[in-house]
Amino acid sequence: MENYIDLIDRLKISKRIQTLRNSMLKENRYASIEQAKIITRVYKQNEKESVRIKRALALRESLTQIAIRIDKGELIVGNRTAGVRAGVIFPESGLSWVDEEICHLHERPQDKFYVRPEDIDVFRHEILPYWKGKTLEDKVGQILGEEMSRIGKVAKINQTDHAQGHVCPNTEKWIKLGPAGLLEDVKARIKEAEPQKSEFYKAVAIVLEGAIAFIERYERLAAGLAQKEKDFAAKNEYLEIASICNTLKKKPAQSFREAVQSFWFLYVILQMESNASSFSPGRADQYLYPYFKRDFDNGLITYEMALEIVEALWLKFNQIVYLRSSNSAKYFAGFPIGFNVALGGITQEGEEAANELSYLFLKAQAHLGLPQPNLSARVFKGASDRFLKTCAKVIGLGSGMPQIFNDEAVIPALMDKGISAFDAKNYAIIGCVELTTHGNSLGWSDAAMFNMVKALELALNDGVCMLTGKQMGAKTGTLAQHHTFEDVEAAFKQQIDYFFEPMIRCCETVEKLHAQILPSAFLSAVVDDCLDKGMDITEGGAHYNLSGIQAIQPANIADSLAALKSMVYEGKKISSQELYNALVANYQDDEPLRLTLLNHAPKFGNDIEWVDMIGYKWIKYFADKFKGLKNVRGGPYHTGLYTVSAHVPMGANVGATPDGRKAQKPLADGGLSAVYGRDIKGPTALLRSVSRIDSMLGSNGTLLNMKFSPSMFKDEEGIEKFTALLKAFIDLNIIHVQFNVVNKEDLLQAQKDPEAYRSLTVRVAGYTAYFTELAGDLQNEIIERTWYS
């Protein structure tokens, strides 16, 4: 019998999927205030109710009232707006920035949205007046505004104007029980609940009622479209949708298509509850597999039919994007909504978990090449060559996916943070590269970003910002006053310590405000332990309750301190006074000095052990500061080493650095990547350097960017070499790597003629985005990243 992998490899994209894809990409993006109007009306009508109940009632009303549509040819239905890729304005989270930007959303350098003039009028006169002073953004500003402004250039606090998200819900449980089954369970709990828990259960019941009504509305819409449809095939397709929705509103999914449709309703409703990024499905190839297998074995589905259903789901992932403020969009550019789907990896017994669905997911990515879902392949030492080569071939097509995660590094790192062996082996990825467990955790993985490079700048300038001249950090002396390398390190420690405690205090306050303002009853229904505890997920109801903070960036720190050590304090080639003067002047009139530092000081990413160990030393110092700390939900803090797209705006906040970098230039991309252009010894040298940053320090997620020429993937020899590189990555115990495979000439041409390159996607930093929808400075940074061939 022919191997199923070979059969799947030959499958073609259907005309239906091509038509739906083209239609979706042509539709304009609009900002939507429809749900904001519904939420505002419900709050006004229920002023005496608690926030928890008002939130639940608002979601139920949205699910029963929001405009819905079904496009002809769709196999999977459902969206949070009738428009495709609409930017939802969500009042409970924050509106001040919307008020400032709503008239200019279509003019932004990236993440643009059209706005209807009548919506601006309704927003300004009906929505904004009610919510002023009540939103999460307002409360954070009232309590933390001054403190966040004081520390913001070093410690950026996140989740201040939107709901948390960043959760892998128990999708398997949702599919197995359905909303009706969950509602039955919750109603039984209400009867036996203690008074202080009954309100929580009541809120969960309200939102589950809304979920059932939402599914029923799609049933009625499909049935109505069938009545009007004259084409026999199209009529039957609408009737099939109606039948599936009729099943899902009252009982669990039975078939593969029903399971996928149930799956998608879950994620639409999660978005409608919180309008947050990074609700991630996790290992969908594992929990959807029994439905596929049953249908396939019974002759009810073929590989072609299953692929079309998967690709229909992939299109739906791309119909939801995230509207952020202009400032936030700098740090998270390109609409990264973060539907992260993992495939492959190990089973509980340590065997390869990849199955037919894993390969169908890869084929869907090969066909569509779209930014979502954020496809992640889990690999380990026992991964088959066939799986690695298939991943390599899809990567070579240039969509930036799948990104690669190493079970050999991830599982021990998670267990080190108190995760059970069972949950660690079954880990998922959320958002970009954040690590989590399946269906039982609120990891708060994007709590803050700590700009260590800015802290080093302050250590070299007596705590004074080189860009503004303002005192920002501790008074630790200038570079000219540091007589030894140890003096520099002591000053650097002081600056890190100076910002660390206020960062933690801000994170704690933001978490408390989320629990007060944005309790999430629906999300709590699909995260383990919340129902058993009778506690909302924002209050600590999940089984695991971690908080993740990112350290930014080890490569710049290693390069800068290596330059100081080799060129100033040991090599004596440059005096500390000379270099200090050059830094303060941003190397003006000191270009020869800058080029000496840039070209002759050793750099991270070239397999120079002592340089790499500088990066490790300082990441470890930062990570060790979290030991023994607990967040407000009672869980531990841990570190991540990724930036999303923050390396560009964070670099804009940093003055000149001793590695030869000029003021306000981007920092190293990713999180563990070398500074672009400085890893000159090739990809294996880079991997060896990265491996010296202990993976145990990146349990919140790490990010390594690499860029290859498409010529690498043109023949079997190139695929073999790339597969060998993946095996080296596994052996070196690195958590993550992702690849851009695109010609530099295509990127330059796309800047000149964006309309002709509208569908060109690139890997940004843990996620894929349309290149032409990114701001120019981020486009330029991506173009400059090191290329391998």
N, C-alpha and C positions, 0 to 999 in steps of 0.2 A: 504493500500500500504506500502511496506517495506520502511523504512527510507533510504534515499540516502546515509547517512553516513555509515550505515551498508553494503550497496552494495559496496561502494568504499573501505571499510575496507577489503573486501574479494578478491579484485582484485590482480592478480598475475603479476609478471614482465614477459614481453614477451621475447621469445628467441631472437628476433631481437635486443632488447635493451641490453640484456646480451652479445650478440656477439659484438655489437658496443662498449660497455663499456670495455670488455676485450681487444679488439684490441687497443683502445685508450691508456689504461694503459701500454701496452707493447711497444708502440712506443717511441723511444728515443727522448729526447729533444735536439734540436740544436739551436745555436744562428744563426739568420738570418740577412744577410746584403742586401737582395734583395731590400727592400724598400729604404734603405740608398743609394743604387746606383741610383735608379730612382730619388729620391729627389735631389741628388747631380747633376745629369745630367740636371734636370729642372732649378735649380738655375744657373748653368753655362750658359745655353741657354737664360736666361732672366735676366741678370745682371742689366739692366736698370729699371726693374719693381720694384715696392714697395715690401716690405716684405709680406704685406697682399696678393698681387696678386701672388707672387712667392709661398707662402704657398698653396694658392688655386689651382694653376696650378700643383703643386707637388702632391697634393692629387688626383686631377682628373687623372693625368698620372698614379699614383699608382693604382687607381681603374680600369683603362683600361689595365694595363700591368702586374700587379702582378700575379704570378702563382696561379691557383685555382684548386681545385679538388672536386669531389663528391664521397664519399665512397658508395659501394653497401649496400643497406638497409637503408640509411639515409632518414629520413623524413623531417628534417630541415637542410638546407645547408648554407654554407658560413663560411669563416675564413679569417684572415688577412695574412696568409701564407698557402702554400700548406701543410707544416708540422704541426703536432699536437703538441701543447704546446711549440711552438718555442719562443725563446727569441729574440725580435726584437730590433736591434740596430738602434737608431733613431738619425740622425746627428744634427738636430737643437737644441736638448736639451743638449747633452753633449757627448764628445768622449774621453776626456783626461783619464777618469777612464777606459774606454774600452781599450785604447791603453796600459795601464798598466796591465790589467787583461785578455785580450783576449786569451792569450796562456795558462791561468790557470783556465778558467771558469769550466773546468771539474774536477778540483782538490779542489774546494772550500769546506768548511765544510758543507755548505747548499746551496740550490738554484743552483745546478750544471747544466751546459749545455755543450754539445759537440760542438766543433767548427771544421769545415772543413779546412784543411790546405790552400786550395786555397782561401778561404774567408779571411783568415788572410792576405794573400798577397795583395788581392784587397783592403782590408780595409786600409792597411798601405800605399799603393802607389797611390790609386785613391781617396779614401774618406777622410781620415784624413788630408792630405795636404791642401785640399780646405777649410776645416772647422776650421782649427786651428785659435783660437782667435775670432771666430764668434759665437760660441754656447752660449746658456744660461749659461752653466757651466763656460765657459771662462769669460763671462762678469761679472757674479757674483763674480768670483775669482778676477778679475781685480779691481772691485769697493769695494768689501766687504771682500776680503780674510783675511786681517789682523784683521779686526774687528770681523769677525765670529770666527777666531781662538782664539781671546782674550776672547770672552764670551762663546765659544762653550761648555765648560764643564757644564755650568749652563743653557744657552739658546741655544738649537739646532734649527737652522733655516732650515726649510724644503722647498721642491719644488725648489731646486737650480740646479738640473740637469735633470729635466723632466717636462713635462707639468702638469698643475694643476689637471685636472680631478675633482673628488669629486663633481659630479653633478648628479642630477636626472632630466633628460631631459623630455620634454613634449612628452612622448611616445604615449599617446593617440592621440595627434594632428598629429603626424607622421603617425600613422596607419590610421587615418580618412582621411588625405589628400594625403599621399604618396609623394614621391619625385617630381612627375610630378605636383601635385596640389600645392606644395610649390613653385616650380619653376615658375608656372604661376603667383602666387602671387608676387614673387620677381621681375619678369619681368615688371609687372604693376608698382611696386614701382620705378624701375629704370627710367621709363619714367617721373615720377613726382618728382624725387629726387633732392634735393639741391646738388650743385657741391661737397661739402665736404662729402656728404653721398653716392654719386653714386659709388665710388670705393668699399665701403663696400658691397653694393648690388651686384655689379659686381662679387665680390669674392664669395658671397653666390650662385649666379647663376652658376658660374664655378663648384663649388663643387657638387651642385645638379645635374648638367649635368653628372658629374662623377658617382654619385650614381645610376642614371638611367642606365648608361653604364655598371656598375658593376653588376646590377641585370640582365641585358640583357645577359651578358657573361655567367652567370649561366644557363640562359634559353638555350643558344646555346650549352653549354657543356652537359646539361642533354639530349637535343634532339639528340646530336651526340652519346652519350652513349646508348640511346634507339635504334638507328639505328644498332649499333654493337651487342646489347644484344640478345641472342637467347632464353633465358628463358622468357616465356610469362609474368609471374607475375612481374619479375624484369623490363622488358621492359615497362610495364604499369606504374610502379612506377617512372621511369625516365621521362616518358611522363607527369605524373602528376606534377612532379617538374617543368618541362618546362612550363606547362600551368600556374602554380601558378606564376612563375617568369614573364611570359608574361603579366599577369594581373597586378602585382605589379609595373612593370616598367612604366605603363601608367595610372593606376587608383588605388583607395584605395582598401584595403582588404575587402572582403565580408564574407568569411567563417572563422571559428575558426583557421583552419590550415593556411590560408592565413594571418590572423592577427598575428599569432605566427611567421611565416616566415618573415613578414614585420618587426616585432619587432626585430628579430635577425639581419636582415640586418642593422638596425639602429645602434646597438651596435658594430657590426664589423666595420662599417665605422667610428664611433666615435673613436675606437681604432686606426684605420689607420690614422686618422687625427692627433692624439696627443700622441699615445702610453702612455697613462696615466692610473693610477689606479682609480677605484671607480666611473665608470659610472654606476649608479644603476637604475634598473627598477622601484623601489618603489612598489606601490600597484597594482601589475599586476593582482591579483585576482579580482580587481574591474573593471579596464578598459578593460580587455579581456573578462569579463563575458558576456556582451551583444552578442558577437560573438558565444561564446559557447552555450548560452541559445537559440539563434535563430536556430542554427544547431540542438541542442538536441530536441527542441520542434517540429522541422520539420522532425525529424527522420533521419537526415543526419549524426548523430554522436551518439555513445554510450559512456558510461563511460570508457569502455576499450579502445576505439579509442582515446578519449580525453587524457587519462592517457599516452598512448604511445607517443602522440605528446608532452605532457609536459615533459616526460622523455627524449625524443629526444632533446628538448631544454636544459634540465639540462645537458646532455652530451656536448652540444656545449659550455655551460658556462665553462666547464672544459678544453676546447681545447685552451683557451687563458690564458697565464700566463704572468707575468711581470718580465723582466730582470732588476735587480738593481745592483748597485755596491756592492762590498763585505761589505763596511762600512754600506751602506743603508740596506743591507740584514740583518744585525744584529738587526736593529730597526724594520724591516718589514719582518721577516723570514717566509718562506713557501709559496712564490708566492701569497700573498694576493691581488688578482686583484680586489676584492670588488664588485662583481655583487650582490648587496643586494636586495633581493626580500622580500617585506613585505606582510603579510596576516592578515586577521581579522581586529580587531579594531572597532571603532565606525563609524557610518554614520554621516552626518551633523545633523540628527535629534536625535543623541545620542543612536541609536539602534545598535545591533550587525551587523557588516558588513560581517561576515564569510558566505561563500556560497559554492556551490559544488566545485568550483575551489580551494578554500582554502584547502579543504580536499584532493583534487587530488594533490595539491602541497605537502602536508604533506605525502601522500602515495608515491609520487615520491622520497622524501627524505628518507623515510623508505626503499624503494627498493634499492636505489643507494648508499646512505651513502657517497657521494663525497663532497669535500671541497666547491664546488661552485654549485649553487648560495649560498651566505651567507643568509640563510633563517631566517627571523625575524618574530615572531608572536607578533602582537599588542593585548594587553589585557586591560580590564577595569572592573569596578565593576559590570557591567551588562553582562560580558562575560558568556556564558553558561558553565555548568559543562562539557557538551559533548565536547566543543571545548578545554577546559583546559585539560581534560583527554586525548584527542587525541594528543595534544601537548606533554603531559607527556609521553605517550607511545612511541612517536617518539624520544623524548629526551633519553628515557631509552635504545634505541638501540645503543647509544654510538657515534654518529657522531658529537655530540656537537651542534646539531640543532634540532628544531629552538631555537634561543636565544629569550629572552622575553623582550618586551618593554611595559611600563605602560602608557597608555593614560592619566591616572589621574595625572601623574607627568609631562609628556612631553608637553602636550598642554598648560598648564599655563606657563611653562618655556619659550616656544617659543613666546607666546603672550607677555610676559614680555620684549622680545627683539624687539617688534614692528611688529610681524607677525599678520596678520588678523586672526580672529576666524575661518573663512572658511578655510584658508590655514593651520592653526595650526591643525585643526581637520583632515585634509587630509595629515598630515605629512608623510614623507618617511624617510628611513634610508639609508645612503650612506656608502660605504666602510665597515668599521667594525661596529662602533656604532654611527657615526655622525648623527645628526638630521638635517633635511632640509625640505623644502617645495617642492611641486610637480611641476616640469616643469617651474619654474620661479625664480630660485636663483643660484647665484654663492656664496657659503658659505665659500670658501677658508678655509675649516675646519681643515686643517692640516698645518697651517702656521708655528707653532713652538711648541717646548716642553720646558717647564721651569722646571729644576731639582731643586726643592725646598730643597731636602735633601743635595745637594751639597752646596746650599746657607747656610744651617744650619751648615754644616761642616766649612765653611769659617768664620761664625759668632763665632765659638768656637776656631778659630786658627788665629785670627787677619788678616783674608783675605788671608792667605797662604794655598795653596793646601797641604794637608797632604801626598799626594802620590808623588809629585814632589818637594816640598819645594819652589815652585815659588809663588811670590806675584800675586794673581789672582783677589781678590776683595778689598773692602774697608778695611782700617785699623780700626777694631772695638774692638780690644783686644782679649785675649784668655779666655778660660773657667776659668782658674785659676785667671784671673783678673776680672771676672764677680762676684760681691759680692752678688748679688740677682738674683732671677729668672727674675725679671723685666729687669735687665741688659742684660740677655741672649736674651730676647724678643726684646729689643731695638736694639741689634746688628744684630739680624736676620732681622728685618725690614730694616735696613740700607743695608744689603747685597741684599735683594730682590730689593730694590729701585736702587741700584748701577747697576744691570744688566737689569732692566726693560726698561729704555729708549733706550739704544742701541739695544735691541731686537726689539723694535717697529720700529726703524729707518731701521734696516736690513729687516724687513718684508715689509716695504713700498718700499724699493728699489727693492726687489725681485718681488713684484707685478708689478711695473713699467716696469721691464725688460721683464716679461711675455707678457705684452701688446705690447712691442716693437718687440720682437723676435718671439713670438708664438701666434699671433692673430688666432682665431679659427672660421672661417666662417661657417663651417658645424654645429658645436655645437651651434653657435649663431642662426642658423635657427630653432633650436628646443628648445630654451629657451625663454620664454615669455618676451616681451618688447624690445628685441634686434632689431627685424625687425621694430617695431613701432618707436623706437628711431633712427634707422639707425646707430647703434653703436655695435661694437664687444663686446662679453661677457667679455673679459679681460679688457675692458676699462670702464666697469660699465653699460653695456647694459641691464643686467638682472633687474627684478623688485626688488629683494632683493639682497643686496651686503654685506654679513657679512664676518668676519674673525675670525677663532677660534684658540685659543692657549691653550695647555694642561698644567695643573699644576700637577707636579709629586713629591711625592706621599703622600697623607694625612696620611696614616697608619704609615709610617716611621716617619713622623713629630710628630704625636700624641704619638707614642711609645717613641721616643727620648726625647721629652719635658716632657712627663709624668715621665720618669725615672729621669730626672734632678730635677723636682719639688719634687717627692716623696722620692728620695734616697739621693739627695744632699742638696737642699735648705730647705725643710721642715722636712724630716725624719732625716737629719744629719747622715746618715749611711755611707756615702762616702764623702770625702772632694773634693772640686772642683779641687784642685791641683792633688790629687791622680787619679781622673778620667781623667783629662787632660793628665797626663803622660801616662796613659793606652791607651788613644785614639791615641796619637801620635805614640806610640810603637805598635799599632795594637793589643793590649792586650797580647803582648808577655810577658811571665812570669807572666801574670795576669789573668789566666784562672778562678780562683775562683771568682774574681771580675766580670769578664764577665758573668759567670753563675749566679751570684747574680742578675745582671741587667736583664739578659735574663729571669730568672725564678721567680723573686720576684717583679720586677717593673710591674705595671699594663699595660695592652696592649689593643689597639684598636681591636674591634671585639668581645668583651665579655660583651657588654651591661653595660659598666661602663660609666655613663653619663659624668662625668667631663673629662675623657680621650678622649671620642669621641668629646666633644666640643672643645678640643684643635685643633683637625683636622679641624673642622668647622671654627674655628676662623681664621686659617691661609689661608684656601682656600678663605674665604670671603675677607680677606685683599688683597689677590692677585686679586680676581675678581673685587673688588671695584676700583682697579687702572685703569680699563678699562672704567669706567664711563665717558661719554663725549668725549671719543676718537673716531675718524673716520678714517677708512682706506682710501687708495687712490681712491677707487671707491665710497666713500661717505657713506659707511655703518658702523655699529657698530662692535666693537670687543666683543667677549664673550669667556667664559672659557669652556674647556672640562676636564674631569677627566678619561682619558684612556691613555694607553701607547703603544698599539699594542704589539710588543715584546721588546720595548725599556727598560723595567725594568732590563733586563740583561746587555746590554752594558752601560746603565746609572749607574747601580750599580757598574760596573767595574771602573767608574770614581770617585767614592765616597770612602773616607777613612772610618775608623772605626767610628761607631756612638754610642751614649750613651745608646741605647736600647740593646746593647750586640751583635750587628751585626758586623762582622769583615770587614775589608777593602775589597773592590772590589767584595763583595758578592751581588747577585741580590737584587733589591728593591722589595717591594710588587708587585705581579703580578696584571694585570688589571689596575685599577685606583682607585677603592674604596674597593678593597679586603684587608683583613687583611694580614699582613706578614705571609707567610705560616708557619703553625704549631703553631701559637700564638692564634688563635681563638678556645679556648679549651672548650667553654661553649655550643657549638652546633650551628646549622644553624639559629635558630630563634634569638639567641643572636647576631649573626653576622648581621642579617637583621636589628635588632633594632639599632645597632651601626651605620650602614650605613645610616639609615634613618635620623640620626642627622646631616648629611652633606646635607644641604638644596638643594633640587633638582633644585631650581632656579639658583644655581651656576653651573649647568651642562648642560646648554642649547645647548652647542656644542656636547654633548654626554658624557655619563659616562659608566663605565664598572665594573661589579662585577662578579668575577669568583667563582663558587662553584663546588665541586667535590663530587660525590656520588658513592657508590658501586653499581654495576649492580644488586645486590640482592634486592635493594630497589624496583625494578620495576618488580619483578618476579611474583607478584600476585596482585589481585585487592586491597587488603588492602594497599600494598605499593603505588600503584597508587593513592589511596584515600589520603594517608598521603602527598604525593608529591603535589597533587592538592591543599590540604589545605595550604601547604607552599607557593604555587603560589598566593593563595588568601591573605595570610599575606603580601606577597611582594606588592600586589596591594594596600592593606589598608595602608601600611606604606609609600606610596608615593615615592617609589624608582624608578628611571628611567629605570634601566636595570639590568638583571641578565642572566648569561649563565652557562651551566653545562657541566662538563666532567663526563661521566659515563663509567668507564673502570677499569679493575683490575690492581693494581700496578704490579702484577706478569707478566701480558701481556706486560706492558711497559718495564719492565726489560728484558724480553725474547726478545722483539723486538730490543733492543740495541745489544743483542748478535747475533741475527739471523735476520738482517733487510730484507733479501730477502723473508723470510717466512711471514713477517708482512708488506709487501709492501702496502697493502690497508688499514692499520690501521690509522684511522684519530682521531685527538684530537683537542680540543678547545685550542687555544693559547691565544689570547687576543683580542676578538672581531671578530675572524675569525677562521675557521677550516683549518688544514693542515695535510698532511701525516706525521705521527710521525717520520718515518725513514728518512725523507728528512730534518729534523731539525738538527742543530748543537748540539753537545753533551752537552754543557752547558745549552742550552735551554731545551733539553730533560730532563736533571737532575732536572731543576727547576720545570718542569711540574710534574715530579714524586713526588717531595717533597711537592706539594700543599696539603692542609688539605683535608682529606677524611671524608665523612659522610656516615653513614649507617642507 
